[in-house]
Amino acid sequence: MKLVTVSEMRAVEAEADKNGLSYEKMMGNAGWGLANEIEQLAYSENEKQKVLGLVGTGNNGGDTLVALAQLASDGWSSRAYLIRRQSTADGLVDELRKQGGEVIFAEGDPQFEQLSAFVNSADVVVDGILGTGFQSPLREDVAAVMDAVNKTIAERSWPPYVVAVDCPSGVNCDTGESAEEAIPASLTVCMAAVKTGLLKFPAYDLVGELRVVEIGLNDEWPTWKNINRFVADNEYVEDVLPLRPADSHKGTYGTALVTAGSINYVGAPLLAGKAAYRIGAGLVQLAVPGQVQLAIAGQFPEATWIILPQEMGVISENASEVLMKNLSRATALLVGPGLGTEETTRNFIENLLDRKMVSGKPSGRIGFTQMESEKQVEASASLPMMVVDADGLRLLAKIKNWHQLLPALAVLTPHPGEMAALTGLEKEVIQADRLAIAVKYAAEWGHVIVLKGAFTIIAAPDGRASLIPVATPALARAGTGDVLAGIITGLRAQGVGAYEAAVAGAWIHAQAGLYAAEKVGSDASVMAGDVLDAIADVMSGFSL
C-alpha cells in the first residue's frame, strides 16, 4: 500500500486524467471498490442489509453515491443523506434512485429526526461527508450533522459498522489533526493509497482498520511510479519471506551470529537468539562473555556458543580476533543488544569494523580462546551481512566514519534516543518528522534504518521507505527491541534483502506485540518473552 500526501495524490489524479483515466472513471472505480469492501463485511446473506451513506459535496461523497447504487442493485436497502449537496442535476443521485435507493437532504431535516432514525436502523454507515483536503474549522452545519451522528451511534446498544471513505470526515490527511466532531470509523477504505495523516495521532485513533482499493492507475505513469513510500501489510511480508521446501536442511536457512550481552544484561542475547530461530534461521550462534554464557546456556539448548574475552563482565577489545576466527559460517551478524557502553567494548566494535585482530599479553582468564600473537595483524575475514542494535548503536556513534566501516547495507535499528546519538539531533526534532529524518540519514549513511516507535519507519538508501501501521503500548517494554533485532537478523541469515528483512521483521514484530497483548489480556502486562512466543502465532498465518 503506497503512502501519499494530499498534494501528491492530487498530482497523481491529474496525471491519470491527462492519460485518459478521467476523474469520472476513477470515481466509478473507487465507488465499486468501496461497495465490494462493504459487501465483504461479516453480515448474514439471508437478510436485506441496510446501509446509510452520509454524502458531502466532494469526491468522497461521489464515491459513496456510486457505492450505494451498487449495493442497492445487489439487494441492499440503500439510503443517502446529502449534506450541502445540490438537489438537482446530479447523475449519481439519479442512478441511486434508479436502483431503488432513497435520498434525503439535510436541509429538509433541521432537527435531524430522519438522520437519527436512519442511523438507528442502519447496519452500515458510510462516511463520505468530507474529503482528504479538509482543513479546520468545520462549517457549523456540517459539524452539527456529524455531532448528531455520533450521539445517535453512542445511544445504540449495538452500533452500526462505520466505513470511512478515504478518511474519517474532519481529519487533516497530512497532519493527522482531527475535529472534535469527527466520526470514528471501524474501517477506512482508502482510494489508491493511504494518506500520511491517517498514521499520525490523533487521526489514527479514528481510522479503524485500513484497506486500499484500486482506482485504475497505471504503475508506469511517472508521478505514481515515483512514489516510493509504503505502508507494510501481510501481503508484502508473505511475498518476501523465504519458502521452506520439504527437502531443505539447517544449512538452507543460514546461520545467525548474535554478538551481545554483558553481566548486567544477560537476557538480551537470549531474546535475540531465540527470535532468530523463531523466524526460521537454521542455526543460531551466540558470541557472549563467559559469565553470560553460564547464566543462560541452560535456557537455550538449541544455540551454539562462541565465548568471548571479557573485562569486568563486558566484551573486551581483543575479543575481535576470537569473533573473526568464527565468522566463516555466519550468514548474518547481529551486534549490540545488551553490550553495555564501556570503552573496551567500543574498541572491540571498532576493531571488528576495521577487520583488525588486536592481541595483547595473555590475560589468563578462562572462557575464551587464547591469542596466538601479540602483534596487531589485519584480518582476512570479511564481515557477513550485519544488523546493529541498542548499545551497539551508541558505541558506533563514538567511532569516526562508522557508516563507512560497516559492510554494505547494514541494518540499523535505533529508537529515537539512539537515533539522536547517531545524528546529533534532539529527540524532539527526530520525532517531529520521523519519516523525513529516516529517509535523509539512510541515504546519507548508505544503510537501512529502522526507526522504532509508534509507526516504526524503515528507510533504504535508495529512497524507499515503509511505515508499520501499528502503535501499541504492548511493545513499550525492555527487551522487545532485542526480539526485533533477532527477527531481522534471522531473516538476513536466510538471504532476505536488507530492506525487505527490516520491513518484514518490523511488521511481524508489531503483529506479535498485538497477539501477545490479546493473549495476556493487557497491554501493560506484556513482557518481551510474550512477544517472542507470539512470533510463531504470526508466522502461522503465512503460507510458506
TORFIPA-464286 format. One record per residue: x, y, z of N, C-alpha, C in turn; residue in one letter. Coordinates in steps of 0.05 Angstrom, whole numbers, plus 5000, padded with zeros to 4 digits. Atoms other than C-alpha are relative to their C-alpha. Layout:
TORFIPA-464286
XYZXYZXYZA
...
//
This chain:
TORFIPA-464286
501749765000500050005000501850255000M
498449765001503050664979499050215020K
500649794980503351255027500550274987L
499849755014502051944999499050235016V
501249754990500852665018497650074983T
502449915015494553014995500950124974V
499149885025498353424944501149804980S
499050215018501752804916497749854987E
502350145012495052464907498650164979M
501249825020492253064871501649994974R
498350015024498253054824499749734985A
500450265012497252304812497450004984V
502650005013489852404795500150184975E
499849835024491552984748501549864978A
498550155020496652544713498349784987E
501850215011491551984706498050124981A
502049885018486352454677501350084974D
498649925025491452714627500649764982K
499450245016492952004606497549834993N
502450135009485751824593498349875021G
501650114978483351574661498650245013L
501449764992478152104674499349995030S
500949984972476052354743497549845004Y
502550154998469252054730500549705001E
499350285000472251374715501349925026K
498850064975476651404776498049985022M
502150004980470551564818498349744998M
501550245003466850984788501549765010G
498450224990472550514803500250005030N
499849974971473250784874497349915013A
502650074989465750704887499549704998G
500350295003465649994860501749855021W
498250124980471649814904498950035028G
501249954974468250134964497749815005L
502350184998461849734952500949725005A
498950274997465949094946501049965028N
499050034973469349225013497749985020E
502350014982462649355047498649734998I
501450265003459648715018501649775013E
498350214987465548325048499750005031Q
500449994971463548535118498349765009L
501250254990461047965162497150045008A
502949984995453548035155498649774986Y
501550225011448347505141499150054972S
500849975027447047395068497049964996E
502950075001439847185084498250245007N
501549774993437747865108500650244982E
499649775017436848505069501450215017K
498449824984442348945097499350294994Q
500749725003441249685108502650175003K
497749835001446650195090499150294997V
500549715001446450945102502650134992L
497749845009451251395064499750295008G
499949724993453052075092501650144978L
498949915025454452455028500550305000V
499349725002458153115023500350094971G
499949885026459753554964502349914983T
497550065015466553284944500149724988G
499650265013469452664911499349775018N
500750224982468652234973496949965001N
502950025002461152394970499249864975G
500650135026461152184897500749705002G
499350284997464851534914497849855016D
502050124983459551404967497449954984T
502450045016453751504919500349774980L
499650235019456851024868499849745016V
500250254984457650504923497249945009A
502850054992450550594948498349904977L
501550105024447750494878500749714995A
499150275004451949864871498849815020Q
501150174978449649594938496949974996L
502950015005442349764920499449794979A
500550195022442949364856500649725009S
499450274989445648784897498149925022D
502050084981439648784943500050145027G
499849864975441749244999497850225000W
501749774996436949765027501950245004S
498149785001440850395009498750275004S
500949734996439751095035502450194999R
497949795001443651725022498950255014A
500749764986443552315069501950224989Y
498449805014446052915029500450255016L
499349764985449653485064501350204982I
499049785016450554135026500349924970R
499750085028450053754960497650104984R
502149895016446054044903497749794996Q
502350185002439053754897499149944971S
500750045028438653784821502449944983T
497950055020442753554761502349855011A
497950174989446553024799499649724990D
500350265012447352404757500449775019G
499450224981450051994815497549965018L
502450024984443852154856497849864984V
502050125018439451974797500449704997D
499450285003442951304789499349855026E
500750134975441951134862497049975002L
502950025001434551284856499049794980R
500750205021434250864793500349725011K
499550274989437050274832498249945024Q
501950044977431650364886500950125026G
499049874976435650774935498350245008G
501549774989432651314979501950235005E
498349764997435352024981498750215018V
501049804981434452535037502050235001I
498349764999437153245040500050115028F
499749904972439853515106498450265004A
501449754998436554185091497149965008E
502850064993429753855099499749865026G
500050164974431553535166501450175021D
498649814982433254125212500449895028P
499650114973432353735276501449725000Q
498650265003435953115249498449765008F
501750224992430052675263500249774981E
499650215020430652295198502849885001Q
497350104998438152245205500349815023L
499850184976437651945275498549744995S
501550245006432351455251501549824981A
498550165019436651235193502549885012F
497650104986442951165235499249775019V
500950214981438950755286499349744986N
500850245014436550265233502249894982S
497950095019442950205192501849795011A
497950204993447549605193502850124995D
497449875007453050015159499450304995V
500049715006454150765159502550074985V
497749935016458651025104500550305002V
499349724995462151685120501550114975D
498849875023463252075056499450305001G
500849724996461852775084502250184989I
497849835007468753085076502249844988L
497950145014474852925035502850045012G
497349994990482352885042501150285001T
499049735000483153625030499050175024G
501249844978479553825094502250135017F
498449854980482754355138498050145018Q
501849894980479554605202499850314996S
502150124983475054905224497749894982P
502450105013468754535206497950224997L
502449835002462754905179498049925022R
501850054978457454965233497949794992E
502250195007452054585194501149724996D
498850275003456854015177500749895027V
499350094972459353975249497549915014A
502550084987452053935272499149734991A
500750265010450753345226501749785012V
498250204990456952975249499549955030M
500650034971455353115322497549835004D
502450164998448352835312500449714995A
499350285006451152205281501449875023V
498550114977455952095338498249955024N
501850034977450652195391498149764995K
501950225005445851715357501449735002T
498550254998451251175349500649935029I
499450054972453151255422497749895016A
502450094986446051125443499049724992E
500850275009445350475404501349795017R
498850224985446349835443501849834982S
498450155019449149515380500650194977W
499549795019452550055339500549904972P
499550085028453050035263502949984995P
497250015009459449875227500450254983Y
499549755013462350545205502349974981V
498050015020466150565140500750284990V
499149735010470151205124501049974972A
499149995028471351375051502550164998V
497449875003478751535042501150105027D
499249914973478951845112497550065016C
502349914984474351975170499650304996P
500549725004471052645158500950175024S
499049834979474253205197502949955007G
497250064995481352915194501750154979V
498149885018487053315164501949784991N
498650245010490252785119503050044996C
497149965000497153105121501150005029D
498949964973497953285195499049805020T
501250184980493452785229498250145020G
501849864982489653325266497149934993E
502750075006482253205273498150185016S
502049844987475953585290498749845023A
501250134978472453425355497649834992E
502450145009466253205317500649774980E
499450225019469952705272498749745009A
501550254994466252045267502049774999I
498250235000470551445289499149784982P
500750215019470850905236500849735010A
499250284996471050155242502049924978S
498450065023474250125173500350254983L
499649785019477450655129500949884973T
499350105026477550485055501450234984V
498449795013483050895022500049954969C
500050015029482851044948502950024989M
497350025013489350814913502349995020A
497749984982493850984972499150105028A
500549904973493951125047501150285002V
499149734996494451865065501650025025K
498150004978500152035111498850075027T
501149914975495952375164498449795015G
501550214987491951745178501749835019L
498250154983498151435210501550205018L
499149814980499152015258497850035021K
502049954979495752175323499150294998F
502150184990490152345337498449854979P
501650125021487552125269500049705002A
499750304999490051405279497949875017Y
502050114982485151305336497250004987D
502649985013479451455287499649824976L
500150125027481151045225499149715001V
500650295000479950325249501949854983G
498450165018482349805201500450164974E
499449865026485750065137500049804977L
499950165025484449785068500350204977R
499649845024486150044999498649874976V
501250105025482149974934501350144977V
498849895024484750084864498050194986E
501749825015482150654821500850004971I
499350035029485450444755502650134992G
497449875006492350774760501949814986L
497950165015497850534713502650035015N
497550004984504150334751502350134985D
497849885015508450624695499750304997E
500249715001505751334700502050125020W
497749914983511751724728499350115028P
500649894973508352114784499349795020T
500950234983505151484812502449815005W
497750194998511251044798502150115020K
497849894984516051524834499350035029N
500750004971512251494900501049745011I
498750254989516551004939499849995030N
500650044971513551055009497649825002R
502050214999509250475031499149955029F
501050114974505050205088500349704998V
499650295001507249495103497549855007A
502350174995502048955102500849714998D
499450295000501548195107500749894973N
499550105027501548105032502950054992E
497249945006508248455024501849825016Y
498350164984511248075082500149714991V
500050275009508947405057501649964974E
498550025025512047554989503049995004D
497149994997518947685018501149775018V
499150224983519147105068501049774983L
498950225016523446525042498249755002P
501550255000519945885021501649795015L
498850214984521345265061499449734988R
500650265014521744655015500549765019P
499950244982520943965045502749875001A
497450135001527943745024502250185011D
498049814989531444325060501449885025S
498650074975536344265118500950255014H
499549764985539044735170501950204985K
498349835015544344995123498550174979G
501749865019538845215075499250285011T
501149764987536745755125502050175014Y
497949824991543446045144500549985030G
499149984972546946195209500050285009T
500149734987545346795252501950005023A
498149974978551147005296499350255016L
500949784983548947435354502250075020V
497949904982554347845389498750195019T
501749844982551048115451500749935029A
500050074972550548125526502350115016G
497949934980554448345588498949915027S
500850114974554048175661497450145010I
502449864991548548695671497649954982N
502150045020544448485610500249724988Y
499650285009544647735606497649904983V
502350095015537647675576500050084971G
500149895027538948075513500849794979A
499450205020542647525474498149774999P
502050215000537547015496497650074984L
502349915014531747415469500650034970L
499349965028535247605404500549734986A
499450265012537846895391497549834996G
502450155004531146565403498250124979K
501649875021527747075358501149924973A
498850085026532646905302499149714993A
501050275005530646175309497150004993Y
502950005005523246325313499350094972R
500649895027523546695247501149824978I
499350205020526846105213502949954994G
497150045005534446145217500649705006A
499350294997537645455210501749955025G
498250034977542945565264500450275013L
499449754986543946095317502449955018V
497650004983550746225349499950255017Q
499849774982551546675409502950045008L
497349914992558147045418499750185024A
500549864975558047265491502349975019V
498050044978562547365552499349745015P
500450264987563546725591497950015023G
501949994978559546965651497150014990Q
502750005012553547095606499249724991V
500650275009554046405575499249825023Q
500650164976554046085644497250065010L
502649924989547846475663497649904983A
502350055018543546305602500149744984I
499750245017546145665570497849805005A
502150194994541145235606497350074989G
502649915011535445645578499949994969Q
499849985029537745585506501649764989F
498450235009539944875488500449994970P
499850005030538845005413502350164990E
497949825009544445515410502749865001A
497250064996551845415398501450265009T
498849784985556845865433502850074990W
497349895003562946295420500550175024I
499449864974565946515486502150224995I
498349775006569047205481501550095025L
498549894978574447515524498450235013P
501649804986571647975577501750155020Q
498849844979573648525625497750105018E
502049914980569348635687497249944989M
502650085008563548265654499050114973G
500849905026563548625587502149914979V
498250095021566648435520502450184998I
497549845000573948655517500850064971S
499349905027577249005458501449784984E
498650205016581548405439498349764994N
501950225008575347965430499649994970A
500549995029575248175357501449764986S
498650225013580347635340498549745002E
501550244995576247085371497550004981V
502449995016569947315335500649974970L
499450015029573247405267500949724992M
499350275006576046705271497649814998K
502450165000568946455277497850114981N
501949885018565646855221499449834975L
500250135026566346355165497349874995S
502650145003559746005179497650205000R
502249814996555646625195499150124974A
501149865024550946895141498850275008T
500949744990548547475185501150045028A
498849934974551647825245498550225013L
501249794983547948205299501950085021L
498349884979551948665344498550215015V
501149784985549349065401498349955024G
501850024978543848815447501549945027P
498950054973546048875520503050015003G
497149994999553349015505501150185023L
498949794983553949605552501550204983G
498749795015557550235532502850075010T
497349964990564450145563501950044977E
498049935020570550385526501249754987E
498850245011573449685518498249874979T
501950125019567149455482499850184975T
499849825023567350075438502449934983R
497650075014574449885419499749734985N
500650265013572149175405498550044973F
501649965024566949425355501750144978I
498349865020572049895322501949814988E
498150205011577049335315498649814981N
501650185017571648885286499550144973L
500649865024569649415235502550054983L
497449965014576949555218501249744990D
498950265006577948805209502849965011R
497450024987583648835258499849795022K
499850174977585948305306502150125019M
498349864982588848635367500749815023V
499250194980592848165411501850135021S
498349904979595848335477501149765016G
499050214984599047935532497749825010K
502250174991595047325552499050095027P
501249904975590247515606499849795022S
500350214980589946845640497249935007G
502950054993582346875642499149754985R
501150235013578446255626497650084983I
502549955014572646205578500350124972G
499749905028575746435512502649884989F
497650115013581046225462502350205004T
497649834997588046495477501050104974Q
499049885024591046965426502749874993M
497650145009596646675384502350194995E
497949805006600447325370499650245017S
500249764985602047945409500150244982E
499949795020602348355345497350054988K
502549935015596748725310500249924972Q
500050105028595048395244497450064988V
502549955015589948535191498549744997E
501650245003584348035189499349954971A
500850075028582947675124497049954998S
502850065000575847515145498350244992A
501849795006570347935115497549985018S
502350014983564248125155497649914985L
502550075013557647805139498050235001P
502149804998551148185130499550075029M
499849914973550448605192497550155009M
502149854987545048855239501250125026V
498949874976546849365293497750115016V
502349934983542149485352501150115027D
499849934972541749805421502750135006A
497549884992548449935455502050014977D
498249995023551949765390499850264985G
500449755014548950395360501350235015L
498849794985551150835417503149994999R
497150045003558150545411500950094972L
499349915027558150655335500350314999L
500049715001556651395347502650125010A
497449914989563451445383502349934981K
497950095019567251165323499950184975I
499849825023569651635268499449854974K
500750115026566651495200498849715002N
501050274995562950895228498349894976W
501850095021557950865170501649904976H
498350095022563750775121501449735007Q
498750244991566550195162498249754999L
502050225000560149775163500049874973L
500450135026559249245109497650124986P
502149885017554649455052497249925010A
502850044993547249535070499749865027L
500650094973547649415144497350115008A
502549924990541149475182500450125028V
499849864974540949985240497350025012L
502750014988535249935289499850195025T
500149824977535250565333497250075009P
502349854990529850825378500750304999H
499449725003529351585379502550105016P
497649924985534651655434502549914987G
497650105014539651225396500450154974E
499749845024538051605332501150275006M
498949744992539552245369503049985004A
497150044996546351965389501549984974A
498850045026547851765317500150264983L
500349765017545552425286500950265013T
499549754986546952945339497550185002G
502549854999539653175333498649955027L
501750044977534953275391497849804994E
502150195005529852725401497450134991K
502449875007524253225394500050074970E
499749945028526853425325499549744983V
500450255013527052695304497149925000I
502850084997520052545330498150184984Q
501849825014517153155296499849944970A
500150065029518852895226501549734995D
498650254999520752165234500649894972R
499750115027519651955161502350154985L
498049845014523852525132502849955011A
497450044987529452415183501149724992I
499150275007529851665169500949994971A
499350005028529951765094502650154995V
497649845004535252305098502549855009K
497650124990540151915140500549724988Y
499550255015539051255105501650064975A
498649925025541351605041502850105007A
497449884993547051975076501949785009E
498350204989549751365112500449754982W
499850235018548350845058499149745012G
501050244987544850355104497050025005H
502850024994537850135122499550085029V
500649914973534850485182497249905008I
502650074988529250205226499750195023V
500449804978526950805267497649915016L
502050144984523050465322498250205014K
501949844986517050725359497249954989G
502750015012509650825345500350064970A
499749985029509150725269502949994992F
497250045007516150455261500550054970T
499449935028519450715197502549854992I
497750135012524150325153500850164975I
499149845023528350725103502549884988A
497750115015533250495050501650224987A
498449795012538950885018499050094973P
501149935027535350874950497550175001D
502349824997529651294978497449855007G
502450154992524650734992499650025030R
500749994972521050775058497449865005A
502550134992515750365093499450075029S
501049944973511550505154498449775010L
501550224988508849975201497550125013I
502449874991501550145215499049905027P
500650104974501749955288501250195021V
499149854976502250365352498849875024A
501150144978501549965415501950025024T
498350004976504050035487501049735008P
499150274994504849285488503049974994A
497250025008511749395456501750195015L
498449804984513849945505501149855025A
499050174978517749445546502949924994R
497250085003525149285557500149724988A
499650265012527448715514498649954973G
501550045025522448785457501850084976T
498149935021527849135416501949784993G
498250235005532448535425498649794983D
501650195016526848095397499950104970V
500149895027526148555336502749964986L
497450035012533648555323500649714993A
499650285006533747795327498349914976G
501750075023527947735278501350094974I
498849905025531348175226502649854994I
497650155005537947815235499449724990T
500850265010534547145226499150004971G
500849975028531447385161502450054982L
497549955016538147655137501649754997R
498550255001541346995154498949814978A
501350175020536346655107500250124972Q
499649895026538347115050498050224991G
501949795006532647625053501650274998V
498649745004534948315028499750175025G
499949844976536648845079497450165005A
502449844997530749305067497549825004Y
502350194998525848725057499949865027E
499950134974528248375120499250205023A
500749804980527549025160497050055000A
502949955002520449155135498549755011V
501550244991518148435145500449955030A
499450054972521648375212498450195018G
501549804984518549025239497049955000A
502950065002511648825214499349765017W
500550244984512048135245500250065030I
499649934972514648425310497650165010H
502349844991508948925313497549825004A
502350184998503748385300500349825024Q
499650174977506947945353499450155026A
500749844977506148525402497050005004G
502950004998498748555386498949735009L
500850274992497947795391500649965030Y
499250044972501647795458498150155019A
501949844983497148345487497349865001A
502650145001490947965465500149755017E
499850254985493447315496500350055029K
499549944972495847625561497550145012V
502449874990489648055566500450295007G
499549724993493048725579502650094987S
497549895011498049165543502150035022D
498149944978501149335610501549755010A
498950254989502648605626501849854980S
498450145020506248415562503050035006V
497150004997513548225570501349924974M
498650065025518848135517499849714993A
500350285006518347385524497349934988G
502750045012510947425508500150064970D
499749925028512647785443501649794985V
498450215012517947265428498349764994L
501750245004512946695437497950054979D
502249955019507747045393501050014971A
498950015028512447045332498849764986I
501150245012510046335319497150034992A
502849955007502846565320499750164975D
500049845024504247095268500849834976V
499050165023508246615224498049794991M
502050215007502546105226497950114980S
501949895018498446585185501050024971G
498949995026503046535125500149734987F
499950255015503046005070502849984989S
497250025009510445825064500749724993L
//
